[in-house]
Amino acid sequence: MNRLPTALAVRESGTGTPLVLLHAFPLASSMWSAQLDALPGLTGDEARVLAPDQRGFGGTELGTDEPSLDLVADDLALLLDAAEIERAVVGGLSMGGYVALAFARRHPDRLAGLLLADTKATADTDAARANRERIATVVLARDSVRLLAEERMEDTLLGPASGGHAERVRALIAEAPPQAVAWAQRAMAARTDTLDVLSALHVPAAVVVGAADTVTPLAEARLMADALPDAELTVIPDAGHLSAIEAPSAFNAAVRALLARVAR
């Protein structure tokens, strides 16, 4: 793992088209191991994959700023500067997709393509925001993420046919620092609807969703695909909310198709 001058910890592989992958909540860049291994291709020059740890997760410090996905998007712009990358394909899954959407709104000139996986461009409902605040309050009060284990968060994230990944996902969740979990929940709760941002983007885009995703279901994916001027929608059978982990071959195929469109 490299640490760039931006203070973001980053996993990187390959030398081809720059591709930034932004991880889900409450995981870290290690969730992208299958993509870091496969997407550069046999020769390594199909993609230059950069998978940063977002604020507070993995090897990246949280800092003292108030919760905001805009700050995380700006962190990504600084990462691209430090890596001497002018434009990149930016992709995210779940929370990472929210960050990718914030990046598209704040730095559209840095986008060569956009990948939105198991995420949504609509804002949280009042009930969802209240639940995020409940989780943030409890994990800070306990100074522990045990609540996420007690509520079996992995069952929500994984499709019914993906039980073989449950142990890995539980372990990744358990590694999340309480302060980062609370900060991220509050940052996600504050985000706004970004469907209008998508309609103004004129870069190749891919929307990927697990057919069994109950967190950000197919209906949300279709809203994004319909809003984007140049999007391809991929529905991965049997996968839940963590499609990149549950069905890496199908997920990677969708990403390769996007990279091919960007390279035209």
Steps between C-alpha positions, in 0.01 A plus 500: 500500500628843403439828681480798267562862609120538530522280815266248339616141523470347153524152352616513139569260215543520123611766254209556260192723506473660846212345695418612854289262708329638812401252767168431670402583858634390743771313312837616365707476182577134569150417373636560148758219508341312208491818291859597584611153393295463183421835339856593397490187283768242431745762376408760763428773247121475470434715806686688769282421799517729804295401804526759779387465858246773565522720807533301821503157335791266434826691509357852461457729798159653568614854574297765678267630226125486535334210314465571128522284188614810314821492704553135404445592134758777532741252659469300180583802284815553708586131461478535121724808517757312706488203260535738202170383352299767321188292433391160626215256490352541847294223649344428832284241669237600754656784705776509241233571242378795705856633499528443124179700454637782716820490295300521176321808635811676628765386249325399176803601291705226672267221385586274207219262594271419790417169670210489746452164672231407752439863590241770440478865397193576710522644850423304815146487634437648842491148644835411344660817633364428846642148489842631395498740796395216732796291388742794525384582852523141624843417358645820643340446840633144514827583322438175315347377173353195674152635414565418133572138596200485732275613216669256259584767246662242272160337446366829364799552272520153347257322273337175614734295279816668631535343842854391418611864525339569837807425711722731294245781507448463877876529548520812282212662691662421835815687395315831452581764764193632687590862430522432125169312504323791671664762275409312184141439611450870563670594173275262305189627678578856389531427128246637253332364187750496211294372207533844339879465519483177303294650220775757438782245469618413150749222571454123466332362810416160641235424759538162671259345751454163661161351417454417869615841630239616751699802624518686166277287278460477125246783491766742627750370244251559221442857615873569466538319168203690357639833620846446349536591128740210427449215745488122490311317774624162621292288737701221664288191577485382864737772626399730784632842597869404484504381139875558455569251780216258431540470122843640406511346153170654393585829671841516333348426160274804537797715598706376205214588266499852643877532462471391137241769435721763666795396283313542170 
